[in-house]
C-alpha cells in the first residue's frame, strides 16, 4: 500500500528540463535518458530550449517540482556574449536557491551553477576529461542524501572542456577527480550539481561522442581508444532516481550540513 502511494505521488511530479542542445536527435536522447534514469514518464518532463528562448524569467518555474539542467556541446559558459541564455540560466539557478526549488544539474548545468554561486570556471582545452572516469567521494558525501550509499571511486561519464578547481562559496564539496571538482551541494538547499553526467550511460556516451567527435577527439583513432576504454556507469546513473525518490518524494526537511 505504501509503495502504491509513492508511485501515485511520483506520477504527479512535473519537472522542467533546461536544455542546451541544438542537435534534435541529441536533445531527444537527453530527454529520454533523464526519463529513463529518473523513473518518470517523458510526459512528466517539459523542456525549456534555451536556443529557442534565450531570455527567460524565474516565472518559468511555476507549476514544477524541480529543475533539471543538462549538458551542452553547443555552447560555452565562458562566452555569454555569444550565448545570451547564459545569464538567464544563471539567474534561474539563483532563483531556485531563493525559492528552495530542487535542482539537479549536470555538466554544463554544473558550470552554470558554479558561476551563478560565485565560483570560477576555467578553460581546459588542452587537457580535459573524456570517456568514463573514476570519481572520488569527498568527506561530506557520507551524509549526503544522494551520495551517502554510493561507493568510492565509482565510474561516471565525463566529457568537458571547462572545469572548476574549487566548489563555489556556501556549498559542500561532494566529489572530485585529480583534474577538477565533480559534485557539490548548496548548503541548506535541495540543489545538487555534477560535472559528470549521471543521466548518460555507456551506450549513450558512444552515441554522443560519435555525434560530437570533432569537438572532443583529434581523429578516428583517438575516438576508438576512448570508446574501447569506456565502461558501464551504474552507480552514477542511479543518482537521478535517488534525487526523485529521496528529494522530490522524501522528507521535506533539508539537511543543514
Protein Blocks (a to p, Z undefined) as FASTA:
>chain_A
ZZmmmmmmmmmpccddddddfblklmmmmmmmmmmmnopafklpccddfklmmbccfklm
gopabdcddddfkbcfklmmlmmmlmmmmmmmmmmmmnopacddehjlmmmmmmmnopac
dddfkbccedjddddddfklmmgfklmmgcehiacddddfbdcfbdcehiacfbdcfkbc
fbdcdehiacdcdfbafkbcfklmmmmmmmmmmmmpcbfklmmmmmmmpccdfklmmmmm
mmmmmmmmmcfbdcfZZ
